[in-house]
């Protein structure tokens, strides 16, 4: 599985089950909030409750 595909699958799974704020999720993933939003946009992933 290519790295980008693995990243997409991981983000889809974690976003489906995460109930906190985007800032908390970014912190948990150890990335900036801006990076998180860019990755979500790249893979067309919606945060739970959005």
Protein Blocks (a to p, Z undefined) as FASTA:
>chain_A
ZZklmmmmmmmmmmmmpcbdfklmmmmnopafklmmmmmmmnopacehZZ
